[in-house]
Amino acid sequence: MTYPTHLSAPSDFIIAQISDLHLSTHAPTNTDKFLKVLDFALTFKPNLLLLTGDLVNDGNLPLYDWLFAILDKTHIPYLCLAGNHDVTHEIGHDLPFDKRTFAPIAKDNRLIDTHRLVIELPHATWQLLAVNSAVGGHIYGRLDDDKLTFLKTHLAHAMPTLIALHHHPTPVGSAWIDEHILKNGDEFWAILNAHAIDTANRPHVLCGHVHQAHILQQNGGTLYTCPATSRQFAPYRDDFGIDDVASGFRLLQLHNNRTLDTWVKRLDNSGF
């Protein structure tokens, strides 16, 4: 898989972040939800599709083939990251969660390990740094030393930066999912804080995993979480729960003045 390393736009640059598809033979309705979210996202004419993990459950190769074929048909550049379900085989889907077992599987080689995309606007140059936080056989995430070194190297460029990964590096207030956070989140934020020139130039961090939409401020930058195209998790609960809000995605608009705007878009407002 060859992902773009340089893209440009004549004015603002639009990113549609799509996350947590959970394509699976055990949940066929997730495919339809993803297609509806993708069609909705395309109405905003994005310059980039950013998929932040849990794309396919249990390493199902035909579903990856189908997904990449669908993305290719959009004729829009895209980046795809792994989530925990992309590198884990979950055994016992019909059992209570604590009775299931989890085995590591190899990441599909089309999913990103580390990748840098430079985005050229007429009066500003942005960078998007994508890093794989998934750990085979585990729900939690971690960034290995090579991922942290990759971030340090490119944050030294001192330019407006987006960082994309699957796992949330900051608690979101749901105890059960916060147990499965990015385990070295403190180290991650320390690296970002050390390279931020000032508060106006702190990185913007995009993640999936939590199936909820949040904007959280940290010393090292701002965290934006993304709704899922599959089911949504109820926020601010100690125990697992499903929310009744519609599937959605996050839309981002990068500006020439080095700032961004972002919105959460959901299918209940899409006309689908």
Backbone torsions as a table, in degrees:
resi	resn	phi	psi	omega
1	MET	NA	127.1	176.4
2	THR	-108.8	113.2	179.0
3	TYR	-95.7	153.9	-179.6
4	PRO	-66.2	143.1	176.0
5	THR	-107.6	-19.4	178.4
6	HIS	-141.4	130.4	173.7
7	LEU	-135.8	158.9	179.4
8	SER	-141.9	164.6	176.6
9	ALA	-147.5	148.9	-177.8
10	PRO	-74.1	-17.6	176.2
11	SER	-143.3	-112.8	177.5
12	ASP	-78.2	158.9	-179.6
13	PHE	-115.4	126.5	-174.0
14	ILE	-106.7	129.0	176.7
15	ILE	-119.2	130.8	170.2
16	ALA	-104.8	111.4	176.6
17	GLN	-90.3	121.3	-177.6
18	ILE	-122.7	133.1	-169.5
19	SER	-145.1	156.2	169.4
20	ASP	55.4	59.4	178.4
21	LEU	-72.3	-39.7	-178.7
22	HIS	52.4	48.3	176.0
23	LEU	-63.8	129.5	-171.8
24	SER	-162.7	146.3	172.8
25	THR	-69.1	-18.5	178.8
26	HIS	-81.6	-16.8	-177.6
27	ALA	-139.3	72.0	-174.5
28	PRO	-63.7	-23.5	179.3
29	THR	-66.3	-21.6	178.8
30	ASN	-62.7	-30.4	178.7
31	THR	-64.5	-46.0	179.7
32	ASP	-63.9	-40.8	178.4
33	LYS	-62.1	-43.4	178.5
34	PHE	-60.4	-46.0	-178.1
35	LEU	-62.6	-37.6	178.4
36	LYS	-67.7	-42.2	177.6
37	VAL	-63.9	-43.7	179.3
38	LEU	-60.4	-46.3	179.0
39	ASP	-60.1	-40.3	178.2
40	PHE	-64.2	-46.0	179.9
41	ALA	-59.3	-38.1	-177.2
42	LEU	-66.6	-21.6	178.8
43	THR	-67.4	-17.9	178.8
44	PHE	-91.1	3.5	176.4
45	LYS	53.1	58.0	-179.2
46	PRO	-68.5	151.3	172.6
47	ASN	-85.9	-16.8	-177.5
48	LEU	-152.6	138.6	168.8
49	LEU	-103.4	124.9	-178.0
50	LEU	-117.5	112.0	-178.4
51	LEU	-105.0	116.7	-169.1
52	THR	-106.1	47.0	163.6
53	GLY	98.2	170.0	-169.6
54	ASP	51.0	52.9	-178.3
55	LEU	-79.0	-46.1	-175.8
56	VAL	-135.4	134.7	177.6
57	ASN	-83.3	139.3	168.6
58	ASP	66.6	22.0	174.4
59	GLY	65.6	31.8	-176.8
60	ASN	-70.1	103.6	-173.3
61	LEU	-60.2	-45.2	179.3
62	PRO	-59.9	-31.5	178.5
63	LEU	-72.2	-35.8	172.7
64	TYR	-62.8	-44.5	179.3
65	ASP	-58.0	-44.0	179.4
66	TRP	-63.4	-44.7	-178.1
67	LEU	-61.7	-47.4	-178.5
68	PHE	-66.8	-32.5	175.9
69	ALA	-65.8	-40.6	177.6
70	ILE	-63.4	-44.8	179.7
71	LEU	-64.5	-40.1	178.6
72	ASP	-60.8	-35.0	-177.1
73	LYS	-69.3	-19.1	178.1
74	THR	-72.7	-22.3	-176.7
75	HIS	60.3	28.5	176.3
76	ILE	-115.9	135.4	176.7
77	PRO	-57.6	146.5	-179.6
78	TYR	-145.8	158.2	174.0
79	LEU	-129.8	139.6	-177.5
80	CYS	-129.7	122.8	177.2
81	LEU	-105.5	157.5	174.6
82	ALA	-86.4	150.7	166.3
83	GLY	-117.5	-178.6	-177.7
84	ASN	-60.3	-35.5	-179.1
85	HIS	-72.2	-19.4	176.6
86	ASP	-75.6	-18.4	-176.8
87	VAL	-123.2	18.9	-176.8
88	THR	-140.9	132.5	172.5
89	HIS	-96.0	116.1	-178.9
90	GLU	-93.8	117.1	-176.0
91	ILE	-102.3	123.4	-179.9
92	GLY	98.0	51.5	-177.9
93	HIS	-57.3	-30.1	-175.4
94	ASP	-90.9	0.0	-179.5
95	LEU	-91.7	159.0	170.6
96	PRO	-55.4	149.9	-171.9
97	PHE	-54.3	-42.0	-176.4
98	ASP	-73.5	-4.8	177.9
99	LYS	-101.4	-5.9	-179.1
100	ARG	-81.6	158.9	174.6
101	THR	-120.2	155.6	-173.7
102	PHE	-130.9	125.2	-178.7
103	ALA	-120.0	139.9	179.1
104	PRO	-70.3	144.2	172.2
105	ILE	-134.0	158.8	-178.0
106	ALA	-69.3	140.5	174.3
107	LYS	-67.5	135.0	174.1
108	ASP	-56.7	132.7	-171.9
109	ASN	-71.3	-3.3	175.2
110	ARG	-87.4	-8.1	179.8
111	LEU	-90.1	147.1	-172.4
112	ILE	-69.4	140.6	166.3
113	ASP	-98.4	-60.2	166.7
114	THR	-139.9	144.7	179.8
115	HIS	-157.3	138.7	175.7
116	ARG	-116.8	126.5	175.5
117	LEU	-115.9	124.7	175.7
118	VAL	-96.6	129.6	-177.5
119	ILE	-115.0	114.2	-176.1
120	GLU	-97.4	119.8	169.8
121	LEU	-109.4	165.5	-176.9
122	PRO	-57.5	-32.8	-174.8
123	HIS	-127.6	13.6	178.6
124	ALA	-159.2	147.9	174.4
125	THR	-119.6	121.5	178.1
126	TRP	-102.8	163.2	169.0
127	GLN	-132.9	145.6	173.3
128	LEU	-117.6	121.3	179.6
129	LEU	-108.8	116.9	-179.3
130	ALA	-107.5	130.9	-178.4
131	VAL	-134.9	141.1	179.8
132	ASN	-82.5	119.0	179.3
133	SER	-105.0	1.7	-174.2
134	ALA	-78.1	140.5	179.1
135	VAL	-120.1	118.6	-175.3
136	GLY	-55.2	130.1	177.4
137	GLY	82.5	4.9	-177.7
138	HIS	-132.4	153.5	177.8
139	ILE	-86.1	-33.9	-180.0
140	TYR	-71.5	169.7	178.8
141	GLY	-119.6	164.5	175.2
142	ARG	-158.7	143.8	173.0
143	LEU	-101.6	118.0	178.6
144	ASP	-67.3	167.8	-177.1
145	ASP	-57.3	-36.2	-178.8
146	ASP	-67.6	-32.3	176.8
147	LYS	-69.8	-41.1	179.1
148	LEU	-65.8	-39.4	176.9
149	THR	-64.5	-40.3	176.3
150	PHE	-57.8	-44.6	179.2
151	LEU	-64.8	-46.2	179.6
152	LYS	-57.8	-44.2	-176.9
153	THR	-60.6	-46.5	-173.0
154	HIS	-87.6	-22.9	172.7
155	LEU	-67.8	-21.4	177.7
156	ALA	-66.4	-12.8	179.0
157	HIS	-71.8	-14.5	175.4
158	ALA	53.8	56.8	177.9
159	MET	-134.1	160.2	179.0
160	PRO	-58.7	132.5	-166.1
161	THR	-133.6	137.3	165.7
162	LEU	-109.2	139.3	174.7
163	ILE	-122.1	128.0	-178.3
164	ALA	-117.3	133.1	174.8
165	LEU	-153.1	173.3	-179.0
166	HIS	-85.5	-48.9	-170.4
167	HIS	-83.7	145.7	178.7
168	HIS	-78.1	129.5	-178.8
169	PRO	-90.9	3.6	179.9
170	THR	-137.7	137.8	177.3
171	PRO	-58.5	143.9	-179.7
172	VAL	-108.3	3.8	176.0
173	GLY	90.5	12.0	172.6
174	SER	-115.1	104.7	-167.7
175	ALA	-56.1	-40.3	-173.4
176	TRP	-67.9	-40.3	179.5
177	ILE	-81.1	-25.7	177.8
178	ASP	-69.3	-15.8	171.2
179	GLU	-68.5	-19.7	-174.5
180	HIS	-114.7	40.3	-176.4
181	ILE	-80.4	176.9	167.0
182	LEU	-67.6	114.0	-169.3
183	LYS	-68.0	-27.8	176.9
184	ASN	-108.5	43.2	179.0
185	GLY	-61.3	-36.2	179.2
186	ASP	-62.3	-41.1	178.3
187	GLU	-66.3	-40.1	177.3
188	PHE	-58.0	-50.7	-177.9
189	TRP	-68.0	-33.2	178.3
190	ALA	-62.9	-38.9	177.7
191	ILE	-64.7	-44.1	-180.0
192	LEU	-64.2	-42.4	-178.5
193	ASN	-64.7	-37.6	-178.0
194	ALA	-67.1	-24.3	-176.4
195	HIS	-104.6	-1.8	178.6
196	ALA	-76.2	128.2	-179.6
197	ILE	-69.5	-45.8	179.0
198	ASP	-159.2	177.7	-175.4
199	THR	-63.0	-25.3	-180.0
200	ALA	-77.9	-12.1	-176.2
201	ASN	-121.6	26.2	177.3
202	ARG	-77.7	145.0	-176.3
203	PRO	-63.6	157.5	174.3
204	HIS	-106.8	124.2	-174.3
205	VAL	-109.1	128.6	-178.4
206	LEU	-115.9	129.5	178.7
207	CYS	-141.4	167.9	172.6
208	GLY	-113.2	-131.2	168.7
209	HIS	74.8	-41.6	-171.8
210	VAL	-89.4	-9.7	-179.9
211	HIS	53.5	35.2	-179.6
212	GLN	-144.7	159.8	177.9
213	ALA	-109.9	118.9	178.4
214	HIS	-138.0	154.8	165.2
215	ILE	-127.2	117.7	-173.6
216	LEU	-127.5	131.2	-179.8
217	GLN	-89.9	139.6	175.6
218	GLN	-134.8	162.4	176.7
219	ASN	-58.7	-31.9	-177.7
220	GLY	-88.9	-5.3	-178.2
221	GLY	155.0	-160.1	-178.9
222	THR	-119.7	134.7	177.7
223	LEU	-102.7	129.2	175.0
224	TYR	-117.9	117.7	176.0
225	THR	-97.3	163.2	-168.9
226	CYS	-122.7	138.5	170.3
227	PRO	-64.9	162.1	178.9
228	ALA	-91.6	156.6	168.1
229	THR	-81.0	-21.1	177.6
230	SER	-86.5	-130.6	-178.4
231	ARG	-87.0	156.9	-178.1
232	GLN	-104.3	139.9	178.8
233	PHE	-92.3	137.9	179.4
234	ALA	-66.4	129.5	-177.4
235	PRO	-80.1	158.7	171.1
236	TYR	57.5	44.7	177.0
237	ARG	-125.9	142.1	176.4
238	ASP	-71.7	-33.9	-177.6
239	ASP	-110.2	157.6	-179.8
240	PHE	-57.1	136.3	174.6
241	GLY	-156.7	153.0	179.8
242	ILE	-99.9	134.3	176.6
243	ASP	-90.5	154.9	-179.1
244	ASP	-97.6	10.4	176.5
245	VAL	-74.1	157.9	-174.7
246	ALA	-76.1	160.1	173.0
247	SER	-60.7	154.4	-178.5
248	GLY	-165.1	-166.1	178.9
249	PHE	-153.1	171.7	177.1
250	ARG	-109.2	131.5	177.5
251	LEU	-106.2	132.1	179.4
252	LEU	-126.1	142.4	178.9
253	GLN	-126.7	113.5	179.7
254	LEU	-90.5	133.0	-173.8
255	HIS	-109.6	161.6	176.2
256	ASN	-63.7	-23.6	-179.0
257	ASN	-90.2	16.7	174.7
258	ARG	72.7	16.5	174.6
259	THR	-111.0	169.8	175.6
260	LEU	-136.3	158.2	168.1
261	ASP	-119.4	151.5	179.9
262	THR	-147.7	147.9	179.7
263	TRP	-139.4	150.6	169.6
264	VAL	-98.7	126.5	-179.7
265	LYS	-114.6	134.1	-177.3
266	ARG	-125.7	156.1	-175.0
267	LEU	-64.3	-25.0	-178.7
268	ASP	-69.5	-10.0	175.7
269	ASN	-114.9	17.6	-171.1
270	SER	-99.8	-19.5	-173.8
271	GLY	88.0	-1.5	179.2
272	PHE	-85.1	NA	NA
